[in-house]
């Protein structure tokens, strides 16, 4: 039981260090804040520093890609062939 407690303590210390570095707040303040469960609204998370921004519903969270064009470009690099063919070339 003592070993598990020490592992948990070490993990918590590492987690606090990561949060302090990423958020830019003092380590003591982070340690105090994570002693209890806390749920954030979106704006509260931005204010606290654990989120960069609030994404709007219509905003794209990822870059759209044309996978057919990517597949065709890879096929041409490999020496041509049908980009729709199976990966094994059979």
C-alpha positions as CSV (number, residue, x, y, z in Angstrom):
1,X,0.0,0.0,0.0
2,X,2.9,2.4,0.8
3,X,4.4,1.9,-2.6
4,X,1.1,2.7,-4.4
5,X,0.8,5.9,-2.3
6,X,4.3,7.0,-3.2
7,X,3.6,6.3,-6.9
8,X,0.4,8.3,-6.7
9,X,2.2,11.2,-5.0
10,X,4.9,11.2,-7.7
11,X,2.3,11.2,-10.4
12,X,0.5,14.0,-8.8
13,X,3.7,16.0,-8.5
14,X,4.5,15.4,-12.2
15,X,1.0,16.4,-13.2
16,X,1.2,19.6,-11.1
17,X,4.5,20.5,-12.8
18,X,3.1,20.0,-16.2
19,X,0.0,22.1,-15.5
20,X,2.1,24.9,-13.9
21,X,4.4,24.9,-16.9
22,X,1.5,24.9,-19.5
23,X,-0.8,27.3,-17.7
24,X,1.9,29.7,-16.4
25,X,0.5,29.8,-12.9
26,X,2.5,29.2,-9.7
27,X,2.9,25.6,-8.7
28,X,1.4,26.2,-5.3
29,X,-1.8,27.7,-6.8
30,X,-2.2,24.7,-9.2
31,X,-1.7,22.2,-6.3
32,X,-4.4,24.0,-4.3
33,X,-6.8,24.0,-7.2
34,X,-6.5,20.3,-8.0
35,X,-7.1,19.2,-4.4
36,X,-10.8,19.0,-5.2
37,X,-12.8,18.1,-8.3
38,X,-13.6,21.1,-10.4
39,X,-15.6,21.4,-13.5
40,X,-15.2,24.4,-15.8
41,X,-17.5,26.2,-18.2
42,X,-15.8,27.0,-21.5
43,X,-15.1,30.6,-20.6
44,X,-13.8,29.6,-17.1
45,X,-11.4,27.1,-18.7
46,X,-10.0,29.9,-21.0
47,X,-9.8,32.3,-18.0
48,X,-8.0,29.7,-15.9
49,X,-5.5,28.9,-18.7
50,X,-6.3,25.3,-19.5
51,X,-8.0,26.1,-22.9
52,X,-6.8,28.5,-25.6
53,X,-10.1,29.5,-27.1
54,X,-13.8,28.6,-27.4
55,X,-14.7,27.1,-30.7
56,X,-17.9,28.2,-32.3
57,X,-20.3,25.5,-33.6
58,X,-19.6,26.5,-37.3
59,X,-15.8,26.7,-36.8
60,X,-13.7,23.9,-38.3
61,X,-11.7,22.0,-35.7
62,X,-9.6,20.3,-38.3
63,X,-8.2,20.9,-41.7
64,X,-10.4,19.5,-44.5
65,X,-8.4,17.2,-46.9
66,X,-9.2,15.9,-50.3
67,X,-8.3,12.2,-49.7
68,X,-8.9,11.3,-53.3
69,X,-6.2,13.8,-54.5
70,X,-3.8,12.6,-51.8
71,X,-4.3,9.0,-52.8
72,X,-3.7,9.9,-56.5
73,X,-0.5,11.8,-55.6
74,X,0.8,8.8,-53.7
75,X,0.0,6.5,-56.5
76,X,1.9,8.7,-58.9
77,X,4.9,8.8,-56.6
78,X,5.0,5.0,-56.5
79,X,5.1,4.7,-60.2
80,X,1.6,5.3,-61.4
81,X,-1.2,3.0,-61.4
82,X,-4.8,3.3,-60.5
83,X,-5.3,5.3,-57.3
84,X,-8.5,3.4,-56.7
85,X,-6.7,0.0,-56.7
86,X,-6.2,-2.0,-53.6
87,X,-3.1,-1.2,-51.5
88,X,-1.6,-4.6,-52.4
89,X,-1.9,-3.9,-56.1
90,X,-3.9,-7.0,-56.8
